[in-house]
Amino acid sequence: MSTVYTINKGVNKPVEFKGLKAQYIWWLGGGLIGILILFAILYIIGVNTYVALGFALGGAALVIVYVFRMSNTYGEHGMMKKIASRSVPKVIKVRSRRIFQNLPSTVNSKN
């Protein structure tokens, strides 16, 4: 019995899979691969299998919930806008007038 998943809804529309939009599909995949690697490391160093499995399942649940919440909150481009807004300064402080005194006179004149 095969299941067919629809990934793209149409031309010029964002990729959406099970409610995840655009880059959040990659965030979910990366998070789950990270949890898989964490489980492998815990298993290799000798942690009890059930404890390692508990960490992996709990971490996977947290990753899934967090990524779906970000997808619903920020939408297709919202997360990139939020990250970019962090680099915009809140206040620009100028402690000297020297940069304004050396401006060319054509900046203030209307030709």
HUCORCOR-V492481 format. One record per backbone hydrogen bond with DSSP energy under -1.0 kcal/mol. CO is the residue of the C=O (numbers start at 1). NH is the residue of the N-H. If there is no record, write none. Layout:
BEGIN
CO:NH
CO:NH
END
This chain:
BEGIN
7:16
10:13
15:22
17:20
20:17
21:24
22:25
23:27
24:28
25:29
26:30
27:31
28:32
29:33
30:34
31:35
32:36
33:37
34:38
35:39
36:40
37:41
38:42
39:43
40:44
41:45
42:47
48:52
49:53
50:54
51:55
52:56
53:57
54:58
55:59
56:60
57:61
58:62
59:63
60:64
61:65
62:66
63:67
64:68
65:69
66:70
67:71
68:72
69:73
70:74
71:75
77:81
78:82
79:83
80:84
81:85
84:87
97:101
98:102
104:107
END
